[in-house]
Amino acid sequence: MNGSEVLDLARDAIWLMLALSAPVMLVGLAVGVVIALFQALTQVQEMTLVFVPKIIAIFVALLIFLPVMGALMSAFMNGIADRIVAS
């Protein structure tokens, strides 16, 4: 394995990490913004109000996106296994 193949593998791993984490992080961001907007409009400044809805939303997002995440990880591992067999 030469340097360019290592860089390609590292680049693919970084893109996979972004693809795996982006949906869940975006859901958490959206829920956080909605709750912050609600707090700003109603002037309810309760710190614990943010955590429960965000945790529930992230858990639901994980349940929804888990098959996609598994498929992406499986395809990445199959690509790595193919590179190992080819060398």
C-alpha positions in Angstrom: 0.0 0.0 0.0 1.6 3.3 -1.1 1.0 6.8 0.2 -1.7 7.7 -2.3 -3.8 4.7 -1.3 -3.4 5.5 2.4 -4.6 9.1 1.7 -7.5 7.8 -0.3 -8.5 5.5 2.5 -8.2 8.2 5.1 -10.3 10.6 2.9 -13.0 7.9 2.5 -13.0 7.3 6.2 -13.4 11.0 7.0 -16.3 11.3 4.4 -17.9 8.2 6.0 -17.6 9.7 9.4 -19.3 12.9 8.2 -22.0 10.9 6.4 -22.7 8.9 9.5 -22.8 11.8 11.9 -24.5 14.5 9.8 -28.1 13.4 10.0 -28.1 13.0 13.8 -26.2 16.2 14.3 -28.5 18.1 12.0 -31.5 16.8 14.0 -29.9 17.9 17.2 -29.1 21.3 15.7 -32.7 21.8 14.5 -34.3 20.8 17.8 -31.8 23.0 19.7 -32.7 26.0 17.4 -36.4 25.4 17.8 -36.2 25.2 21.6 -33.9 28.3 21.7 -36.4 30.2 19.7 -39.2 29.0 22.0 -37.3 30.1 25.0 -36.5 33.5 23.5 -40.1 34.1 22.5 -41.6 33.0 25.9 -38.7 34.2 28.0 -38.6 30.8 29.8 -35.0 30.4 30.6 -35.0 26.9 32.1 -31.7 25.1 31.3 -33.1 21.6 31.6 -35.8 22.3 28.9 -33.2 21.9 26.2 -31.9 18.4 27.1 -35.0 16.1 27.2 -36.4 17.0 23.8 -33.0 17.0 22.2 -32.1 13.6 23.6 -35.4 12.2 22.5 -35.0 13.7 19.0 -31.5 12.3 18.7 -32.6 8.9 19.8 -35.4 8.8 17.3 -33.0 10.0 14.6 -30.6 7.2 15.5 -33.4 4.7 15.2 -34.5 6.1 11.8 -31.0 6.4 10.3 -29.4 3.3 11.8 -30.1 1.1 8.7 -28.5 3.7 6.4 -25.5 4.0 8.8 -25.1 0.2 8.8 -25.2 0.1 5.0 -22.6 2.8 4.7 -20.3 1.1 7.2 -20.8 -2.2 5.5 -20.0 -0.8 2.1 -16.9 0.9 3.5 -15.7 -2.4 5.1 -16.3 -4.3 1.9 -14.2 -1.7 0.0 -11.4 -2.2 2.6 -11.6 -6.0 2.3 -11.5 -5.7 -1.5 -8.3 -3.6 -1.2 -6.7 -6.1 1.2 -7.6 -9.0 -1.2 -6.3 -7.2 -4.2 -2.9 -6.5 -2.7 
